[in-house]
Amino acid sequence: MPKFNLKGRNILITGASSGIGKELSKCFAAEGSNLILGCHPSEKDVLERWATELAGKYAVKVSALPIDLSDDKGPENLYDFVKRSVDRIDVLVNNAGILHYGCFSEIPLQDHESLVKVNVIAYLKLMRLFMTDMIKAGEGRILNVVSAAAFQPTVYHATYGSSKAFIQSLSEAVNEELKGTGVKVFTFNPSYTKTPLLNRGGFPVRIWWYRVSGLSDPADMALKAIKAFKKEKAVYIPGFRNWFVHSILIRLMPRKFLNTLSRWALRGEC
Protein backbone atom coordinates (compact mmCIF):
# COMPACT_ATOMS: atom_id res chain seq x y z
CA MET A 1 0.00 0.00 0.00
CA PRO A 2 1.25 3.53 -0.74
CA LYS A 3 2.48 5.40 2.32
CA PHE A 4 0.60 8.53 1.26
CA ASN A 5 -2.84 7.94 -0.20
CA LEU A 6 -3.62 10.56 -2.84
CA LYS A 7 -7.38 10.07 -3.08
CA GLY A 8 -9.21 13.20 -1.99
CA ARG A 9 -6.01 15.16 -1.40
CA ASN A 10 -5.57 18.75 -2.48
CA ILE A 11 -2.68 19.12 -4.93
CA LEU A 12 -1.15 22.37 -6.20
CA ILE A 13 0.87 22.11 -9.43
CA THR A 14 2.67 25.08 -10.96
CA GLY A 15 3.40 25.19 -14.68
CA ALA A 16 0.48 22.86 -15.35
CA SER A 17 -0.63 24.06 -18.79
CA SER A 18 1.86 21.94 -20.75
CA GLY A 19 4.71 19.45 -20.57
CA ILE A 20 5.43 17.41 -17.45
CA GLY A 21 3.20 19.62 -15.30
CA LYS A 22 0.18 18.96 -17.48
CA GLU A 23 0.85 15.22 -17.54
CA LEU A 24 1.37 15.16 -13.78
CA SER A 25 -2.03 16.81 -13.31
CA LYS A 26 -3.58 13.95 -15.26
CA CYS A 27 -1.78 11.39 -13.09
CA PHE A 28 -2.90 13.01 -9.85
CA ALA A 29 -6.48 13.37 -11.12
CA ALA A 30 -6.49 9.66 -11.99
CA GLU A 31 -5.52 9.00 -8.35
CA GLY A 32 -8.63 10.90 -7.23
CA SER A 33 -6.85 14.07 -6.13
CA ASN A 34 -8.39 17.54 -6.28
CA LEU A 35 -6.23 20.00 -8.17
CA ILE A 36 -5.28 23.65 -8.24
CA LEU A 37 -3.32 24.26 -11.42
CA GLY A 38 -1.07 27.25 -11.96
CA CYS A 39 0.22 28.77 -15.18
CA HIS A 40 1.51 31.98 -16.69
CA PRO A 41 -1.37 34.42 -17.42
CA SER A 42 -0.70 34.11 -21.16
CA GLU A 43 -1.75 30.44 -20.95
CA LYS A 44 -4.96 31.04 -19.01
CA ASP A 45 -7.40 29.85 -21.70
CA VAL A 46 -5.42 26.67 -22.38
CA LEU A 47 -5.27 25.80 -18.70
CA GLU A 48 -8.94 26.49 -18.08
CA ARG A 49 -9.93 24.12 -20.89
CA TRP A 50 -7.59 21.48 -19.48
CA ALA A 51 -9.02 21.93 -15.98
CA THR A 52 -12.55 21.44 -17.29
CA GLU A 53 -11.50 18.30 -19.16
CA LEU A 54 -9.82 16.78 -16.10
CA ALA A 55 -12.76 17.55 -13.81
CA GLY A 56 -15.22 15.94 -16.23
CA LYS A 57 -13.14 12.84 -16.91
CA TYR A 58 -12.01 12.02 -13.38
CA ALA A 59 -14.83 13.52 -11.27
CA VAL A 60 -12.47 15.60 -9.16
CA LYS A 61 -12.35 19.29 -8.31
CA VAL A 62 -10.00 21.23 -10.58
CA SER A 63 -9.39 24.96 -10.67
CA ALA A 64 -7.04 27.04 -12.81
CA LEU A 65 -4.98 29.88 -11.42
CA PRO A 66 -2.95 32.06 -13.81
CA ILE A 67 -0.24 33.93 -11.87
CA ASP A 68 3.15 35.15 -13.09
CA LEU A 69 5.69 33.65 -10.69
CA SER A 70 8.38 36.00 -11.98
CA ASP A 71 6.53 38.93 -10.37
CA ASP A 72 8.07 39.97 -7.08
CA LYS A 73 4.93 38.96 -5.16
CA GLY A 74 3.79 36.21 -7.54
CA PRO A 75 4.45 33.29 -5.16
CA GLU A 76 2.84 35.14 -2.24
CA ASN A 77 -0.23 35.96 -4.36
CA LEU A 78 -0.51 32.30 -5.36
CA TYR A 79 -0.27 31.22 -1.72
CA ASP A 80 -2.90 33.74 -0.60
CA PHE A 81 -5.32 32.70 -3.33
CA VAL A 82 -4.93 29.02 -2.51
CA LYS A 83 -5.44 29.67 1.20
CA ARG A 84 -8.71 31.39 0.39
CA SER A 85 -9.80 28.53 -1.88
CA VAL A 86 -9.11 25.38 0.16
CA ASP A 87 -8.53 24.58 3.81
CA ARG A 88 -5.13 22.99 3.12
CA ILE A 89 -2.71 21.85 0.45
CA ASP A 90 -1.53 18.28 0.93
CA VAL A 91 0.97 18.18 -1.93
CA LEU A 92 2.86 21.06 -3.51
CA VAL A 93 4.33 20.29 -6.93
CA ASN A 94 6.86 22.94 -7.94
CA ASN A 95 7.17 22.49 -11.71
CA ALA A 96 7.13 25.88 -13.45
CA GLY A 97 10.39 26.69 -15.19
CA ILE A 98 12.27 28.90 -17.66
CA LEU A 99 15.27 28.03 -19.83
CA HIS A 100 17.49 30.28 -21.95
CA TYR A 101 20.18 28.82 -24.22
CA GLY A 102 23.33 30.57 -25.35
CA CYS A 103 26.56 32.04 -24.03
CA PHE A 104 26.06 33.48 -20.55
CA SER A 105 27.59 36.81 -21.59
CA GLU A 106 25.20 37.18 -24.53
CA ILE A 107 21.88 36.36 -22.85
CA PRO A 108 20.19 39.59 -21.67
CA LEU A 109 20.52 40.24 -17.96
CA GLN A 110 16.75 40.50 -17.57
CA ASP A 111 16.41 36.95 -18.94
CA HIS A 112 18.84 35.63 -16.34
CA GLU A 113 16.91 37.49 -13.66
CA SER A 114 13.48 36.21 -14.70
CA LEU A 115 14.84 32.65 -14.83
CA VAL A 116 16.15 32.89 -11.27
CA LYS A 117 12.86 34.35 -10.07
CA VAL A 118 10.85 31.43 -11.47
CA ASN A 119 13.28 28.52 -11.12
CA VAL A 120 14.74 29.46 -7.74
CA ILE A 121 12.88 32.18 -5.83
CA ALA A 122 9.38 30.89 -6.61
CA TYR A 123 10.31 27.33 -5.63
CA LEU A 124 11.91 28.54 -2.40
CA LYS A 125 9.05 30.84 -1.45
CA LEU A 126 6.30 28.33 -2.18
CA MET A 127 8.15 25.61 -0.28
CA ARG A 128 8.55 27.89 2.72
CA LEU A 129 4.98 29.19 2.68
CA PHE A 130 3.15 25.88 2.28
CA MET A 131 5.60 23.94 4.42
CA THR A 132 4.61 25.93 7.49
CA ASP A 133 0.99 24.84 7.11
CA MET A 134 2.02 21.25 6.45
CA ILE A 135 4.15 21.11 9.60
CA LYS A 136 1.24 22.44 11.66
CA ALA A 137 -1.00 19.75 10.14
CA GLY A 138 1.60 17.07 10.87
CA GLU A 139 1.70 15.84 7.28
CA GLY A 140 2.37 16.95 3.73
CA ARG A 141 4.51 16.38 0.68
CA ILE A 142 6.51 18.65 -1.63
CA LEU A 143 7.58 17.38 -5.04
CA ASN A 144 10.13 19.59 -6.75
CA VAL A 145 10.45 18.84 -10.45
CA VAL A 146 14.14 19.59 -10.88
CA SER A 147 16.31 18.06 -13.62
CA ALA A 148 19.29 15.83 -14.20
CA ALA A 149 20.97 19.15 -15.00
CA ALA A 150 21.22 19.67 -11.24
CA PHE A 151 24.17 17.32 -10.93
CA GLN A 152 26.77 18.88 -13.26
CA PRO A 153 27.51 22.10 -15.18
CA THR A 154 25.27 22.80 -18.17
CA VAL A 155 27.30 24.85 -20.62
CA TYR A 156 25.24 27.18 -22.87
CA HIS A 157 22.40 27.12 -20.35
CA ALA A 158 24.51 27.80 -17.29
CA THR A 159 21.94 29.76 -15.32
CA TYR A 160 19.31 27.07 -15.86
CA GLY A 161 21.58 24.29 -14.61
CA SER A 162 22.70 26.41 -11.67
CA SER A 163 19.09 27.07 -10.70
CA LYS A 164 18.41 23.34 -10.69
CA ALA A 165 21.52 22.65 -8.61
CA PHE A 166 20.30 25.20 -6.06
CA ILE A 167 16.88 23.58 -5.75
CA GLN A 168 18.38 20.09 -5.58
CA SER A 169 20.63 21.03 -2.68
CA LEU A 170 17.83 22.96 -0.98
CA SER A 171 15.39 20.07 -1.30
CA GLU A 172 17.73 17.46 0.11
CA ALA A 173 18.81 19.67 3.01
CA VAL A 174 15.28 20.68 3.96
CA ASN A 175 14.03 17.10 3.68
CA GLU A 176 16.61 16.13 6.28
CA GLU A 177 15.53 18.97 8.56
CA LEU A 178 11.91 17.83 8.34
CA LYS A 179 12.43 14.35 9.75
CA GLY A 180 9.84 13.61 12.41
CA THR A 181 7.40 16.31 11.24
CA GLY A 182 5.34 14.19 8.83
CA VAL A 183 6.41 16.44 5.94
CA LYS A 184 8.77 15.27 3.19
CA VAL A 185 10.45 16.85 0.17
CA PHE A 186 11.17 14.82 -2.96
CA THR A 187 12.88 15.68 -6.24
CA PHE A 188 12.14 14.34 -9.70
CA ASN A 189 15.15 14.66 -12.01
CA PRO A 190 14.38 13.84 -15.65
CA SER A 191 16.85 14.43 -18.44
CA TYR A 192 15.83 16.38 -21.55
CA THR A 193 12.12 16.02 -22.25
CA LYS A 194 9.98 17.06 -25.24
CA THR A 195 8.23 20.02 -23.64
CA PRO A 196 7.62 23.64 -24.70
CA LEU A 197 10.58 24.54 -22.49
CA LEU A 198 12.90 23.32 -25.25
CA ASN A 199 11.00 25.26 -27.90
CA ARG A 200 11.71 28.59 -26.23
CA GLY A 201 14.76 30.53 -25.23
CA GLY A 202 16.82 29.62 -28.30
CA PHE A 203 17.41 25.98 -27.42
CA PRO A 204 18.80 23.98 -30.41
CA VAL A 205 16.58 21.49 -32.20
CA ARG A 206 19.13 18.83 -31.30
CA ILE A 207 22.23 18.56 -29.11
CA TRP A 208 24.82 15.80 -29.10
CA TRP A 209 23.86 14.72 -25.56
CA TYR A 210 20.54 13.36 -26.83
CA ARG A 211 22.53 10.39 -28.14
CA VAL A 212 23.19 9.45 -24.52
CA SER A 213 20.13 10.68 -22.69
CA GLY A 214 17.51 10.44 -25.40
CA LEU A 215 14.63 12.92 -25.54
CA SER A 216 11.90 11.75 -23.20
CA ASP A 217 8.14 11.90 -23.59
CA PRO A 218 6.44 14.04 -20.90
CA ALA A 219 3.59 11.57 -20.39
CA ASP A 220 6.06 8.77 -19.75
CA MET A 221 8.05 10.97 -17.38
CA ALA A 222 4.93 11.90 -15.43
CA LEU A 223 3.92 8.26 -14.99
CA LYS A 224 7.38 7.43 -13.68
CA ALA A 225 7.34 10.48 -11.42
CA ILE A 226 4.02 9.55 -9.81
CA LYS A 227 5.19 5.98 -9.19
CA ALA A 228 8.38 7.22 -7.56
CA PHE A 229 6.40 9.77 -5.55
CA LYS A 230 4.05 7.10 -4.20
CA LYS A 231 7.08 5.00 -3.22
CA GLU A 232 8.52 8.09 -1.50
CA LYS A 233 11.82 8.12 -3.38
CA ALA A 234 13.64 11.17 -2.11
CA VAL A 235 15.64 11.69 -5.33
CA TYR A 236 14.54 10.01 -8.54
CA ILE A 237 16.40 10.07 -11.86
CA PRO A 238 14.33 8.06 -14.38
CA GLY A 239 16.09 5.61 -16.71
CA PHE A 240 19.06 3.44 -15.80
CA ARG A 241 21.44 5.14 -18.24
CA ASN A 242 20.63 8.61 -16.96
CA TRP A 243 20.79 7.42 -13.36
CA PHE A 244 24.21 5.86 -13.93
CA VAL A 245 25.62 8.93 -15.67
CA HIS A 246 24.33 11.50 -13.18
CA SER A 247 24.64 9.51 -9.96
CA ILE A 248 27.81 7.49 -10.54
CA LEU A 249 29.86 8.43 -13.59
CA ILE A 250 30.12 12.18 -13.06
CA ARG A 251 31.43 11.60 -9.54
CA LEU A 252 34.36 9.68 -10.97
CA MET A 253 35.29 12.29 -13.58
CA PRO A 254 37.83 15.05 -12.90
CA ARG A 255 36.02 18.41 -12.83
CA LYS A 256 38.11 19.84 -15.67
CA PHE A 257 37.22 16.94 -17.93
CA LEU A 258 33.55 17.12 -16.93
CA ASN A 259 33.37 20.80 -17.79
CA THR A 260 35.00 20.23 -21.18
CA LEU A 261 32.67 17.32 -21.88
CA SER A 262 29.67 19.45 -20.98
CA ARG A 263 30.69 22.18 -23.44
CA TRP A 264 31.12 19.65 -26.20
CA ALA A 265 28.04 17.52 -25.51
CA LEU A 266 25.58 20.41 -25.03
CA ARG A 267 26.39 22.33 -28.19
CA GLY A 268 23.83 22.44 -30.94
CA GLU A 269 24.00 20.07 -33.90
CA CYS A 270 23.15 20.91 -37.49
Backbone hydrogen bonds in HBPLUS format (Angstrom, degrees):
<---DONOR---> <-ACCEPTOR-->    atom                        ^
c    i                          cat <-CA-CA->   ^        H-A-AA   ^      H-
h    n   atom  resd res      DA  || num        DHA   H-A  angle D-A-AA Bond
n    s   type  num  typ     dist DA aas  dist angle  dist       angle   num
A0009-ARG N   A0006-LEU O   3.13 MM   3  5.38 166.8  2.14 127.7 128.6     1
A0008-GLY N   A0032-GLY O   2.83 MM  24  5.75 172.3  1.83 125.3 127.5     2
A0034-ASN N   A0009-ARG O   2.76 MM  25  5.93 157.7  1.81 164.1 171.7     3
A0090-ASP N   A0010-ASN O   2.88 MM  80  5.32 145.2  2.00 139.0 150.3     4
A0091-VAL N   A0010-ASN O   3.23 MM  81  6.59 154.9  2.30 154.3 155.6     5
A0011-ILE N   A0034-ASN O   2.81 MM  23  6.08 163.6  1.84 161.9 167.1     6
A0036-ILE N   A0011-ILE O   2.82 MM  25  6.19 151.0  1.91 163.6 166.4     7
A0012-LEU N   A0091-VAL O   2.93 MM  79  6.34 165.0  1.95 167.6 172.4     8
A0093-VAL N   A0012-LEU O   2.70 MM  81  5.91 160.9  1.74 170.8 176.5     9
A0013-ILE N   A0036-ILE O   3.02 MM  23  6.45 159.1  2.06 162.8 169.2    10
A0038-GLY N   A0013-ILE O   2.80 MM  25  6.04 169.8  1.81 163.6 162.5    11
A0014-THR N   A0093-VAL O   3.10 MM  79  6.47 163.1  2.13 177.8 176.5    12
A0016-ALA N   A0038-GLY O   2.88 MM  22  5.76 170.0  1.89 170.0 171.5    13
A0022-LYS N   A0018-SER O   3.20 MM   4  4.73 159.7  2.25 112.0 114.1    14
A0023-GLU N   A0019-GLY O   3.16 MM   4  6.48 164.1  2.19 151.9 156.4    15
A0024-LEU N   A0020-ILE O   2.76 MM   4  5.92 151.1  1.84 151.4 159.9    16
A0025-SER N   A0021-GLY O   3.04 MM   4  6.26 150.0  2.14 142.9 150.3    17
A0026-LYS N   A0022-LYS O   3.27 MM   4  6.65 146.8  2.38 142.5 150.7    18
A0027-CYS N   A0023-GLU O   3.10 MM   4  6.44 156.0  2.16 144.7 151.0    19
A0028-PHE N   A0024-LEU O   2.89 MM   4  6.18 164.5  1.92 159.7 162.6    20
A0029-ALA N   A0025-SER O   2.96 MM   4  6.03 156.3  2.01 142.1 149.1    21
A0030-ALA N   A0026-LYS O   2.93 MM   4  6.12 153.2  2.00 147.6 154.7    22
A0031-GLU N   A0027-CYS O   3.21 MM   4  6.49 128.6  2.49 134.8 147.6    23
A0031-GLU N   A0028-PHE O   3.04 MM   3  5.03 134.9  2.25  95.2 108.1    24
A0033-SER N   A0028-PHE O   3.10 MM   5  5.53 162.8  2.13 148.4 145.7    25
A0032-GLY N   A0029-ALA O   2.91 MM   3  5.09 156.7  1.96 106.5 113.9    26
A0035-LEU N   A0061-LYS O   2.71 MM  26  6.16 154.5  1.78 163.4 166.9    27
A0063-SER N   A0035-LEU O   2.98 MM  28  6.39 151.1  2.07 143.8 152.4    28
A0037-LEU N   A0063-SER O   2.84 MM  26  6.15 171.1  1.84 164.6 166.8    29
A0065-LEU N   A0037-LEU O   2.67 MM  28  5.86 153.7  1.74 169.3 166.9    30
A0067-ILE N   A0039-CYS O   2.90 MM  28  6.15 138.8  2.07 166.5 178.4    31
A0043-GLU N   A0040-HIS O   2.86 MM   3  5.59 164.3  1.88 128.3 133.6    32
A0044-LYS N   A0041-PRO O   3.24 MM   3  5.18 158.7  2.29 113.9 112.0    33
A0047-LEU N   A0043-GLU O   3.04 MM   4  6.24 163.9  2.06 158.2 162.9    34
A0048-GLU N   A0044-LYS O   2.91 MM   4  6.12 158.1  1.95 155.7 162.1    35
A0049-ARG N   A0045-ASP O   3.12 MM   4  6.31 157.5  2.17 147.9 152.9    36
A0050-TRP N   A0046-VAL O   3.10 MM   4  6.33 155.2  2.16 143.9 151.1    37
A0051-ALA N   A0047-LEU O   2.81 MM   4  6.04 155.0  1.88 151.5 158.4    38
A0052-THR N   A0048-GLU O   3.07 MM   4  6.26 157.9  2.12 144.1 149.3    39
A0053-GLU N   A0049-ARG O   3.04 MM   4  6.27 154.8  2.10 144.8 151.7    40
A0054-LEU N   A0050-TRP O   2.95 MM   4  6.21 163.0  1.98 152.8 156.7    41
A0055-ALA N   A0051-ALA O   3.00 MM   4  6.16 166.8  2.02 151.1 154.9    42
A0056-GLY N   A0052-THR O   3.08 MM   4  6.21 159.3  2.13 146.1 151.3    43
A0057-LYS N   A0053-GLU O   3.01 MM   4  6.14 158.4  2.06 150.0 155.9    44
A0058-TYR N   A0054-LEU O   2.95 MM   4  5.91 167.1  1.97 156.4 159.2    45
A0059-ALA N   A0055-ALA O   2.98 MM   4  5.19 126.0  2.28 131.9 139.0    46
A0071-ASP N   A0068-ASP O   3.19 MM   3  5.75 162.6  2.22 112.8 118.0    47
A0074-GLY N   A0071-ASP O   3.01 MM   3  4.79 166.3  2.03 105.2 108.9    48
A0077-ASN N   A0073-LYS O   2.84 MM   4  6.02 157.0  1.90 155.5 162.3    49
A0078-LEU N   A0074-GLY O   2.96 MM   4  6.21 155.2  2.03 153.5 160.3    50
A0079-TYR N   A0075-PRO O   2.94 MM   4  6.20 163.0  1.97 150.1 154.4    51
A0080-ASP N   A0076-GLU O   2.91 MM   4  6.13 165.6  1.93 152.2 155.8    52
A0081-PHE N   A0077-ASN O   3.00 MM   4  6.14 159.3  2.04 146.0 151.5    53
A0082-VAL N   A0078-LEU O   3.00 MM   4  6.20 166.9  2.02 154.7 158.2    54
A0083-LYS N   A0079-TYR O   2.92 MM   4  6.14 160.0  1.96 153.9 159.6    55
A0084-ARG N   A0080-ASP O   3.13 MM   4  6.35 142.0  2.28 140.3 149.6    56
A0084-ARG N   A0081-PHE O   3.12 MM   3  5.20 126.0  2.43  96.1 109.9    57
A0085-SER N   A0081-PHE O   3.10 MM   4  6.29 125.5  2.41 138.5 153.3    58
A0085-SER N   A0082-VAL O   2.96 MM   3  4.94 136.8  2.15  97.3 110.4    59
A0086-VAL N   A0082-VAL O   2.99 MM   4  6.15 162.2  2.02 168.2 167.1    60
A0141-ARG N   A0090-ASP O   2.95 MM  51  6.34 154.1  2.02 155.5 163.8    61
A0092-LEU N   A0141-ARG O   2.99 MM  49  6.50 155.0  2.06 152.5 157.5    62
A0143-LEU N   A0092-LEU O   2.80 MM  51  6.18 163.9  1.83 162.2 167.8    63
A0094-ASN N   A0143-LEU O   3.00 MM  49  6.31 136.9  2.19 141.3 154.3    64
A0145-VAL N   A0094-ASN O   2.87 MM  51  6.00 169.9  1.88 165.6 169.1    65
A0101-TYR N   A0201-GLY O   2.78 MM 100  5.77 172.8  1.79 157.6 156.4    66
A0102-GLY N   A0156-TYR O   2.57 MM  54  4.61 161.9  1.60 144.7 150.7    67
A0106-GLU N   A0103-CYS O   2.89 MM   3  5.35 152.9  1.96 115.3 124.1    68
A0107-ILE N   A0103-CYS O   3.19 MM   4  6.47 133.5  2.42 156.2 169.3    69
A0111-ASP N   A0108-PRO O   2.93 MM   3  5.36 134.5  2.14 107.8 120.3    70
A0112-HIS N   A0108-PRO O   3.28 MM   4  6.78 153.3  2.35 150.4 157.7    71
A0113-GLU N   A0109-LEU O   2.97 MM   4  6.25 159.1  2.02 151.1 157.3    72
A0114-SER N   A0110-GLN O   2.96 MM   4  6.11 160.5  2.00 142.8 147.4    73
A0115-LEU N   A0111-ASP O   3.05 MM   4  6.16 156.4  2.11 144.5 150.8    74
A0116-VAL N   A0112-HIS O   3.07 MM   4  6.35 161.5  2.10 150.3 154.6    75
A0117-LYS N   A0113-GLU O   3.00 MM   4  6.25 154.0  2.07 147.8 155.4    76
A0118-VAL N   A0114-SER O   3.10 MM   4  6.34 154.3  2.17 147.1 152.5    77
A0119-ASN N   A0115-LEU O   2.77 MM   4  5.76 166.6  1.79 162.9 165.5    78
A0120-VAL N   A0116-VAL O   2.96 MM   4  5.13 145.5  2.08 127.5 135.3    79
A0121-ILE N   A0116-VAL O   2.98 MM   5  6.40 159.5  2.02 155.7 161.4    80
A0122-ALA N   A0117-LYS O   2.86 MM   5  6.01 142.6  2.00 145.9 156.7    81
A0124-LEU N   A0120-VAL O   2.91 MM   4  6.11 171.6  1.92 160.4 162.9    82
A0125-LYS N   A0121-ILE O   2.83 MM   4  5.97 171.2  1.83 156.3 158.9    83
A0126-LEU N   A0122-ALA O   2.95 MM   4  5.97 170.0  1.96 151.0 154.3    84
A0127-MET N   A0123-TYR O   2.91 MM   4  6.02 161.1  1.95 151.3 157.2    85
A0128-ARG N   A0124-LEU O   2.97 MM   4  6.16 168.4  1.98 152.0 155.3    86
A0129-LEU N   A0125-LYS O   2.84 MM   4  6.03 164.5  1.86 157.0 161.3    87
A0130-PHE N   A0126-LEU O   3.02 MM   4  5.98 168.9  2.03 151.2 153.4    88
A0131-MET N   A0127-MET O   2.86 MM   4  5.60 145.9  1.97 143.3 153.6    89
A0134-MET N   A0130-PHE O   3.05 MM   4  6.34 157.7  2.10 150.0 156.8    90
A0135-ILE N   A0131-MET O   2.86 MM   4  6.08 160.0  1.90 156.8 160.8    91
A0136-LYS N   A0132-THR O   3.17 MM   4  6.40 157.8  2.22 143.5 149.3    92
A0137-ALA N   A0133-ASP O   2.99 MM   4  6.25 146.4  2.11 143.5 153.0    93
A0138-GLY N   A0134-MET O   2.90 MM   4  6.09 122.0  2.24 138.8 154.6    94
A0139-GLU N   A0134-MET O   3.16 MM   5  5.48 142.3  2.31 152.6 151.8    95
A0138-GLY N   A0135-ILE O   3.11 MM   3  4.94 138.4  2.30  93.1 105.2    96
A0140-GLY N   A0182-GLY O   3.20 MM  42  6.52 130.6  2.46 143.9 131.1    97
A0184-LYS N   A0140-GLY O   3.15 MM  44  6.63 148.3  2.26 142.2 149.4    98
A0142-ILE N   A0184-LYS O   2.91 MM  42  6.31 147.0  2.02 156.1 164.9    99
A0186-PHE N   A0142-ILE O   2.79 MM  44  6.18 165.6  1.81 168.4 173.4   100
A0144-ASN N   A0186-PHE O   2.88 MM  42  6.17 172.7  1.89 159.7 157.4   101
A0188-PHE N   A0144-ASN O   3.03 MM  44  6.34 155.8  2.09 148.0 150.6   102
A0146-VAL N   A0188-PHE O   2.81 MM  42  5.74 148.6  1.91 149.8 160.5   103
A0150-ALA N   A0147-SER O   3.16 MM   3  5.69 167.6  2.18 111.9 115.0   104
A0148-ALA N   A0190-PRO O   2.89 MM  42  5.50 151.5  1.97 135.6 131.7   105
A0151-PHE N   A0148-ALA O   3.29 MM   3  6.06 177.0  2.29 122.9 123.9   106
A0157-HIS N   A0154-THR O   3.15 MM   3  5.63 156.8  2.21 127.4 132.2   107
A0161-GLY N   A0157-HIS O   3.10 MM   4  6.45 169.8  2.11 158.8 160.2   108
A0162-SER N   A0158-ALA O   2.95 MM   4  6.06 156.7  2.00 145.8 153.0   109
A0163-SER N   A0159-THR O   2.91 MM   4  6.06 149.8  2.00 143.7 151.4   110
A0164-LYS N   A0160-TYR O   3.09 MM   4  6.44 150.4  2.18 149.9 158.0   111
A0165-ALA N   A0161-GLY O   2.94 MM   4  6.22 151.0  2.02 146.3 154.7   112
A0166-PHE N   A0162-SER O   2.99 MM   4  6.22 154.2  2.06 146.7 153.1   113
A0167-ILE N   A0163-SER O   3.16 MM   4  6.44 165.4  2.18 145.6 148.4   114
A0168-GLN N   A0164-LYS O   2.88 MM   4  6.05 153.6  1.95 146.8 154.7   115
A0169-SER N   A0165-ALA O   3.04 MM   4  6.21 170.9  2.05 151.1 152.8   116
A0170-LEU N   A0166-PHE O   2.90 MM   4  6.08 164.4  1.92 153.7 158.9   117
A0171-SER N   A0167-ILE O   2.83 MM   4  5.86 163.6  1.85 146.9 151.4   118
A0172-GLU N   A0168-GLN O   3.10 MM   4  6.31 168.5  2.11 154.0 156.3   119
A0173-ALA N   A0169-SER O   3.03 MM   4  6.12 162.5  2.06 150.3 155.5   120
A0174-VAL N   A0170-LEU O   2.91 MM   4  6.00 169.9  1.92 156.1 159.2   121
A0175-ASN N   A0171-SER O   2.90 MM   4  5.95 156.6  1.96 146.0 153.1   122
A0176-GLU N   A0172-GLU O   3.25 MM   4  6.41 148.3  2.35 137.8 144.9   123
A0177-GLU N   A0173-ALA O   3.12 MM   4  6.49 150.6  2.21 143.8 152.1   124
A0178-LEU N   A0174-VAL O   2.98 MM   4  6.22 138.2  2.16 147.6 158.8   125
A0179-LYS N   A0176-GLU O   3.44 MM   3  5.71 170.9  2.45 109.7 112.0   126
A0181-THR N   A0178-LEU O   2.96 MM   3  5.57 156.3  2.01 149.8 148.7   127
A0187-THR N   A0234-ALA O   2.83 MM  47  6.16 151.4  1.91 144.9 153.9   128
A0236-TYR N   A0187-THR O   3.06 MM  49  6.34 150.6  2.15 145.4 154.5   129
A0189-ASN N   A0236-TYR O   2.80 MM  47  5.83 171.4  1.81 163.4 160.3   130
A0216-SER N   A0192-TYR O   2.95 MM  24  6.29 155.4  2.01 152.4 145.4   131
A0195-THR N   A0193-THR O   2.77 MM   2  5.75 120.1  2.13 117.6 100.8   132
A0194-LYS N   A0216-SER O   2.84 MM  22  6.00 169.4  1.85 166.9 163.3   133
A0198-LEU N   A0195-THR O   3.07 MM   3  5.93 151.0  2.16 125.7 129.8   134
A0199-ASN N   A0196-PRO O   2.90 MM   3  4.93 151.0  1.98 103.4 113.0   135
A0269-GLU N   A0206-ARG O   2.87 MM  63  5.66 157.4  1.92 157.1 153.0   136
A0210-TYR N   A0207-ILE O   3.19 MM   3  5.93 157.8  2.24 119.0 124.3   137
A0211-ARG N   A0208-TRP O   2.97 MM   3  5.95 165.9  1.99 130.9 134.1   138
A0209-TRP N   A0265-ALA O   2.95 MM  56  5.03 137.1  2.14 160.3 148.2   139
A0212-VAL N   A0209-TRP O   2.86 MM   3  5.41 148.5  1.96 115.5 124.6   140
A0213-SER N   A0209-TRP O   2.94 MM   4  6.20 166.4  1.96 162.3 162.7   141
A0214-GLY N   A0210-TYR O   2.68 MM   4  4.44 141.0  1.83 116.9 128.3   142
A0221-MET N   A0217-ASP O   2.99 MM   4  6.27 158.8  2.03 155.2 162.1   143
A0222-ALA N   A0218-PRO O   2.91 MM   4  6.07 155.4  1.97 146.1 152.2   144
A0223-LEU N   A0219-ALA O   3.10 MM   4  6.34 158.2  2.15 146.7 152.0   145
A0224-LYS N   A0220-ASP O   3.09 MM   4  6.35 158.1  2.14 148.0 153.8   146
A0225-ALA N   A0221-MET O   2.83 MM   4  6.02 150.9  1.91 146.0 155.1   147
A0226-ILE N   A0222-ALA O   2.92 MM   4  6.15 159.9  1.96 153.0 156.6   148
A0227-LYS N   A0223-LEU O   3.19 MM   4  6.36 154.4  2.26 141.5 148.1   149
A0228-ALA N   A0224-LYS O   3.01 MM   4  6.21 162.5  2.04 149.0 153.6   150
A0229-PHE N   A0225-ALA O   2.83 MM   4  5.99 153.3  1.90 147.0 155.3   151
A0230-LYS N   A0226-ILE O   2.99 MM   4  6.13 158.9  2.03 144.7 149.1   152
A0231-LYS N   A0227-LYS O   3.11 MM   4  6.34 139.2  2.29 138.7 149.7   153
A0233-LYS N   A0228-ALA O   3.05 MM   5  5.48 169.1  2.07 148.5 151.7   154
A0232-GLU N   A0229-PHE O   2.96 MM   3  4.86 152.5  2.03 100.1 108.6   155
A0243-TRP N   A0239-GLY O   2.87 MM   4  6.05 160.9  1.91 155.5 161.9   156
A0244-PHE N   A0240-PHE O   2.83 MM   4  5.99 162.3  1.86 155.0 159.2   157
A0245-VAL N   A0241-ARG O   2.99 MM   4  6.20 165.1  2.01 151.1 155.0   158
A0246-HIS N   A0242-ASN O   2.97 MM   4  6.03 175.7  1.97 155.2 156.7   159
A0247-SER N   A0243-TRP O   2.83 MM   4  5.54 145.1  1.95 145.1 153.3   160
A0248-ILE N   A0244-PHE O   2.98 MM   4  5.20 149.1  2.07 127.7 136.5   161
A0249-LEU N   A0244-PHE O   2.91 MM   5  6.21 165.1  1.93 156.5 161.2   162
A0250-ILE N   A0245-VAL O   3.08 MM   5  6.13 155.0  2.14 162.6 164.0   163
A0251-ARG N   A0248-ILE O   3.12 MM   3  5.56 136.4  2.32 108.0 119.9   164
A0252-LEU N   A0249-LEU O   2.96 MM   3  5.36 147.4  2.07 109.7 119.6   165
A0258-LEU N   A0254-PRO O   2.96 MM   4  6.23 161.1  1.99 156.8 163.0   166
A0259-ASN N   A0255-ARG O   2.89 MM   4  6.11 161.2  1.92 155.8 159.5   167
A0260-THR N   A0256-LYS O   3.13 MM   4  6.34 158.8  2.17 144.6 150.1   168
A0261-LEU N   A0257-PHE O   2.85 MM   4  6.04 161.2  1.89 153.0 158.6   169
A0262-SER N   A0258-LEU O   2.90 MM   4  6.08 154.3  1.97 146.7 153.7   170
A0263-ARG N   A0259-ASN O   3.11 MM   4  6.41 156.9  2.16 146.1 151.1   171
A0264-TRP N   A0260-THR O   3.12 MM   4  6.38 155.6  2.19 147.8 154.3   172
A0265-ALA N   A0261-LEU O   2.80 MM   4  5.89 167.5  1.82 158.5 162.2   173
A0266-LEU N   A0262-SER O   3.06 MM   4  5.83 146.4  2.17 145.0 150.6   174
